[in-house]
Amino acid sequence: MDHQNTPDNKPSFTPEFDLPKPKAKGFINPRVVKTISFTIVSISLLICTVLSILAIWDFIVQDDLMWRAFSTMLVVALASWTFSAINERFGD
C-alpha cells in the first residue's frame, strides 16, 4: 500500500459527532437564575461606580456611605452566587 501524507488522505483523530451536553438542572431554571443574578450584580456595580465618581468629585462627603455601598454590593453578589449554586445543586 502506498500512503501519501496529503491533507486529503490524513487520518482524522477528531470524532465526527458532537457529544451531548449535560442538561443543567435546578429547582428553578438555572438560566433564569443566572440572568437575574447577573442583572442584580450589574446594577449594583453601576450604582457603586456612580457613587464612587460622585465621592471623587466631592458631591458626596460621607465616607461611611461608600463603605456601606461596597459592602452592600458584596453581600448582594455573594447572595446571588450562593443562591445560583444551591439551585443547581439541589435541583431535580
N, C-alpha and C positions, 0 to 999 in steps of 0.2 A: 504494500500500500504506500502510496506517495502522499504524505501530509505536507501541505503548504501552510505557512503562517500568514495568511492574508486575513484582513478584517472579516471577510465573508465566511471563512472556514474556521475561525477561532471558536473553541468550545466556550459556552457561556456557563458560568457557575452561579449566576443570579437566577433565583426562581422566577418562573414565568407567571406566577399568580400572586395575588395580594392576600396576606393573612388577615383574617377577620379581627377587627379592633374590639377589645373588650368593651362592652357597653357600660358606661358609667351609670351607677345606680345610687339612689339615695332616697331617703324618706320623702323629701321634696326634690323636684327635678334639679339636679346639680347645675345644669346650665343656667337656670333661673337664679339660683342662689349665688353663683359666681357673678352673674350680671349685676345683681342687686348689690353684692359686696363691693364690686369694682366701682359702681356708681357712688356708693356711700363714701368709700375711701377717696375717690377722685374729688368729690365735693368738699370733703374735709381738707384735702391738700390745697384746694383752691382758696378756701376760706383762710387757712393758716398763711398762705402766701400773701393774700391781700392784707391780713393783719400785720404780717412782718414788714411789708412795704410801708404801711401806714406808721408803724413804730419807727422805722428808719427815718422817715421824714418828720418825725415828732408830731404827728397828728394824734397819736396815742401815746400818752406819757406814763401809763400804768405798766410797770414791768410785770406785775402779777398777772395781768391779762394774757401776756404772751406765754407764760409758763402754763397757765390753765388751758389755753388754746392748744398748745402742742401736747399736753397731757391728755386732753380730750380726744385729739386726733389719734394718738397712740392707742388709747383704750378702745375706740371705735374700730380701728384697724384690726387689733387683736381679737376683738369680739367677732368681727365679720369672718376672719380667718378660722377661728375656732368653730364657729357655727358651720361653716362650709366643710371643715374636716369631719366634724361629728356627723353631719348629714350624710356624707359619703360613707363613713364607717358603719353606721347603723341602718343604712338603707336596706330595702328588701332586695 
